[in-house]
Amino acid sequence: MMEMRITFLGGGRVVRIILGGLQRAGKLPGEVMVCDPDEDSLRILEDEFGVKTSADCRSMEGDVIFLAVHPPVLKDVLNKIESPSPESLIVSLAPRIRIEEIQQALDHPKVARVIPNAPSLVNRGYNPFSAADELTGTDLEILQS
């Protein structure tokens, strides 16, 4: 599989868990971007994982874009960001926000939801997901990996 470009919208605890799991598994991509207005959080992620960071979250680029902000914040953020590339896979980590809501807000069909759990912190978790019908076989493979 090609080298993935991953972007996280949000730089909190769940992002640290995901990045840590990828790092421990030896699967941390070379190009990871984290967008968050909290510069202290960004500095910690830069130091710990060597990722690129930005406090400007209006534009999202990447093969996979994780929406990793709390549900009340996500609805507001979705109205302020630009639609990503049509090829990008959008993965929401926020509960209570339906796939259809994200598709409509971003005018983007390729959306999935993943619910990470605490054992993921030690690479023992399972992460159930739900995907829009528009996802390709390759998109589903990415989600399952």
C-alpha positions in Angstrom: 0.0 0.0 0.0 1.3 3.5 -0.8 2.5 5.8 2.0 -0.5 7.5 3.5 -0.8 11.2 4.2 -2.9 11.5 7.4 -4.4 14.7 8.9 -6.0 15.0 12.3 -8.5 17.8 13.0 -8.0 18.0 16.7 -4.9 17.3 18.8 -6.3 15.8 22.1 -6.1 12.6 23.9 -7.6 10.3 21.3 -5.1 11.6 18.7 -2.2 10.8 21.1 -3.7 7.3 21.5 -3.9 6.7 17.8 -0.5 8.1 17.0 1.0 6.1 19.9 -0.6 2.9 18.6 0.6 3.5 15.1 4.1 4.3 16.4 4.3 1.1 18.5 3.1 -1.0 15.6 5.7 0.6 13.3 3.0 2.0 11.1 3.3 5.7 11.7 3.2 7.3 8.3 5.9 9.7 7.3 3.5 12.5 6.6 1.1 13.3 9.5 -0.4 16.7 10.1 -2.3 17.7 13.2 -4.5 20.9 13.3 -5.6 22.3 16.6 -5.9 25.9 17.9 -4.1 24.8 21.2 -0.4 25.4 20.5 0.7 23.7 23.7 -1.0 20.5 22.5 0.6 20.8 19.1 4.1 21.3 20.6 3.6 18.1 22.7 2.6 16.1 19.6 5.5 17.5 17.6 8.0 16.5 20.3 6.5 13.1 21.0 5.7 11.9 17.4 7.6 14.3 15.0 4.4 15.3 13.3 3.7 18.5 11.4 1.3 20.8 13.1 -0.8 23.9 12.4 -3.1 26.1 14.4 -5.0 27.0 11.2 -7.6 24.2 10.6 -9.6 25.8 7.8 -8.0 23.7 5.1 -7.6 19.9 5.4 -5.4 17.8 3.1 -4.6 14.2 3.3 -5.5 10.7 2.1 -7.2 10.1 5.4 -8.6 13.0 7.5 -9.6 12.2 11.1 -12.2 14.5 12.7 -11.0 14.2 16.3 -12.9 16.9 18.2 -15.8 16.7 20.6 -19.3 16.6 19.1 -20.5 20.1 20.1 -17.3 21.6 18.6 -17.4 19.4 15.5 -20.7 20.8 14.3 -19.3 24.3 14.5 -15.9 23.3 12.9 -17.6 21.6 10.0 -19.2 24.9 9.0 -15.9 26.7 9.0 -13.6 24.3 7.1 -13.1 23.9 3.4 -14.2 20.7 1.6 -11.3 18.3 1.3 -10.2 16.7 -1.9 -12.7 14.3 -3.4 -10.3 11.4 -3.0 -9.8 12.0 0.8 -11.4 9.6 3.2 -13.0 11.4 6.2 -13.1 9.4 9.4 -15.0 10.9 12.3 -14.1 9.9 15.8 -16.9 11.9 17.3 -19.9 10.1 18.8 -23.5 11.4 18.1 -22.7 13.0 14.8 -24.2 11.0 11.9 -22.3 10.2 8.7 -25.0 12.0 6.7 -24.5 15.2 8.7 -20.8 15.2 7.9 -21.4 14.4 4.3 -23.8 17.3 4.0 -21.7 19.8 5.9 -18.5 19.1 3.9 -20.3 18.2 0.6 -18.1 15.1 0.6 -19.4 11.5 0.2 -16.5 9.4 1.5 -17.2 9.5 5.3 -16.9 6.8 8.0 -17.2 6.8 11.7 -14.9 5.0 14.1 -15.3 4.5 17.8 -11.9 4.0 19.4 -11.7 2.4 22.8 -9.3 2.5 25.8 -7.5 -0.8 25.1 -6.2 0.8 21.9 -3.8 2.6 24.1 -1.8 -0.6 24.4 -2.6 -1.9 20.9 -5.2 -4.3 22.3 -8.3 -2.4 21.3 -11.0 -2.9 18.7 -12.5 0.0 16.8 -15.9 -0.6 15.4 -16.7 1.5 12.3 -19.6 2.4 10.1 -19.1 3.6 6.6 -21.0 5.5 3.9 -22.0 3.5 0.9 -19.7 5.7 -1.3 -16.5 4.2 0.2 -14.4 2.1 -2.2 -12.9 -1.3 -1.4 -9.6 0.4 -0.9 -11.2 2.9 1.6 -12.6 -0.1 3.6 -9.2 -1.7 3.6 -7.7 1.5 5.1 -10.3 1.6 7.8 -9.7 -2.0 8.7 -6.0 -1.6 9.0 
